[in-house]
Amino acid sequence: MVLAAVVGALGTAVAAFDDGTTALDHALVALASAALAFHRAAPRAVLAVVTALGTAYVVHAHPGPLSALPVLGAVHTAARVGHRGVAAAGGAVFLAGYVAAGPGTQHVAERAGLLAGWFLCAVVTGLADRNWQAYLRQTEQRALEAERTREEAALRRAGEERLRIARELHDSLTHSISIVKLQAGVAVHLARKRGDEVPPALLAIQEASGEAMRELRSALQVLRADEPAGTPALLVERARAAGLAVDLTVTGDERPLPRAVDLAAYRIVQEALTNAARHAGPAKVRVRIDYGTGNTGAPVRELAIDVDDDGAADPARPPVPGTGLTGMRERVGALGGTLSAAPRAEGGFAVRARLPLGETI
């Protein structure tokens, strides 16, 4: 709109000083200038219209070189959006009309040469403006990409710091609070067994230590939300060290897994062993991990995880799903796998998880 107004004002002023201009000539200049207002929406159509009107004006009125202003503007805007050939053709058509309007004179030839230089400059400046705008866009994109990279690095560092804090809390506070809770529970049990009155302070210690353990577990779950998966073998070793009888069997071609599958497998085994330690009593636990051989030995594209115990679970009284089982189902469902967690018919509890690997084995 600004371009059309400026060119229109200049073109009208130039036409007013040319001898022999008529109302038709002023209308052609005005229409050509007004058409420039639409150069962003349709640059080639605007160039065609402006060139036609400008050529008609010079053929009819034989004006000076400044009459080419609307066409110069259209040529520049067309070249700016990449229509280099169309822009050059528009300038050539106008020059042909200008030369045809006054053939055979040295004056016209000189003006035509001047206009040819102007049109060449209009095409070159249009292309330069186009390249400059492309450079600015690329610079902005690189800046945005660098900002995203910095944000990702900051998030990664924050996650690493959360994990460090979680490990410190787990290694120090969890052990200490567990000892306090255990000793308080033993003291309360012995006092009641002897028929003594349990001191209120001891009961308060027992209750406070239990509450502290629950809150600490919640805090650790939040801090370890993005913790990289460990290995099921490490979980089995820890469970054995804690007094749980666990056997681990690994079949198939053991290999690195996709991170999401690796993390889900770790959490499933972890939750299954935790539940066995809490609810199965003095039971034996069997952990079987199959890296894609299947029950028949034929290759399959899934990771199979089976955790069985021969504890006190009763099929007639299935457990109410807690946070642990719900979390396992959500993890497996997010990966498109299947999960079964229920008491076995022969007694005990069984966890069956099948996780698609998403790769050809």
Secondary structure as UniProt FT lines:
FT   HELIX           2..17
FT   TURN            19..20
FT   HELIX           23..35
FT   HELIX           36..38
FT   TURN            39..41
FT   HELIX           43..61
FT   HELIX           65..68
FT   HELIX           69..80
FT   TURN            81..82
FT   HELIX           84..101
FT   TURN            103..104
FT   HELIX           106..169
FT   HELIX           170..174
FT   HELIX           175..194
FT   HELIX           200..223
FT   TURN            224..226
FT   HELIX           232..241
FT   TURN            242..243
FT   STRAND          245..252
FT   HELIX           259..279
FT   STRAND          284..291
FT   TURN            295..296
FT   STRAND          302..309
FT   TURN            315..316
FT   HELIX           323..334
FT   TURN            335..336
FT   STRAND          338..343
FT   TURN            345..346
FT   STRAND          349..356
//
